[in-house]
Amino acid sequence: MIVRLSHLAKRTFSTPSASSNGPLSGIKILDLTRILAGPSCTMTFADFGADVYKIEHIKGGDGTRNWAPFLKGSKMSSYFVSLNRNKKSVCVNFQSVEGQKLLRDFAQKCDVLIENYVPGVLQKYGLDYDSLKNIAPRLVYCSITGFGSEGPYATKPGVDLIAASYTAFLNMTGPKNGEPCRTAVSTIDLMTGLHAEGAILAALLERHRTGYGRKIDANLFSTGIWALGAYAMNYLNLGLEASRMGTEHESVVPYKSFKSKDGYITAGAINDHQFNEFCSILSVPELSADKRFLSCKDRAENREALYEIVEPIFCEKTTTEWCELLSGTSLPHAPLNTVSQLFDDPHLKAVKIVKEVDQPSVGTVKVTDSAVRFNDYARDWRPAPTLGQHTREVLMSELGYSDEEIDRLRNADVIR
């Protein structure tokens, strides 16, 4: 240990410059994912500077390439473009023996392999973890599935809506006494991608110490259960079943979307001090001394009585008027935006989260930036690839294939 610390003490570190290729520059990722959870994960790595090679089947590629709507005047799916920027598309028929060998060779050149096939599928082609760990011991291998690699549901296809149904998300979401609802955004898919990202980075850090990669399993079912948080605790320890509450909060009252004179405003008070301020803003200071509403527990138990009093008050002013009144207070509040209102928001414009990229065959396309930023790292934005756009380039640069060999594989329907 003393030797290692002494060695580290002699190392010199340089400050990253604005010309840096990103914190993950030099990391190579073999991306065998489709649809949402996997591609969202690999796009983040691409945004952070990793080289992401999106492996697509020669017949059609990622299925989301065909999902409407399409960018104006083109055959580029808006959905696909939103999840696959900064990647390189390589088309390989891994149902062919030569395609399987190509990908096994490629895996030995890469740091990470991410796939989201049903467990057992890639084993047939020699592309599962057990088949690769001996020839690529440094490879971090991440499987993203619906239900994990064991248990009675292991071979079920995994999609967000089904996972949300199994894990009670749908049953908990929606208006009081109404039908169950899905969230507009595929939340469990995206959360699973985020969990996979963190695990992969942890495994890469471990490999830096040990020299060896490892297998990672991420799945929608487990992610959905993890996300239940306090709802799971309440059931497991108190026997309390969750119910649909619209925009209301189970524990915090008042806290919801209130109907205003011309729309809705979301507002609330998360502690006793804020509740006093809330009552003052609404010109009902007497409520803060009402024994029914003295504590968070009291307000939660008497939520209906409190909302009967304050809801009509919110109807007296417009959403803009309420936002102006609440501005400068400690109270959390926001207008209930539409998507168009969101992208006209002054804060969104100030932080410049909308970027422009030149998408071939389409023209200039607006995209949203990564959710996190690094200082002194100016991203070099690249558009989502066309199907097989980088096959020849990548096989030559990464695997040393000649033009003649690539042409032969193309003619044999091994690549596109």
Disulfide bonds with the S-S distance in Angstrom:
none
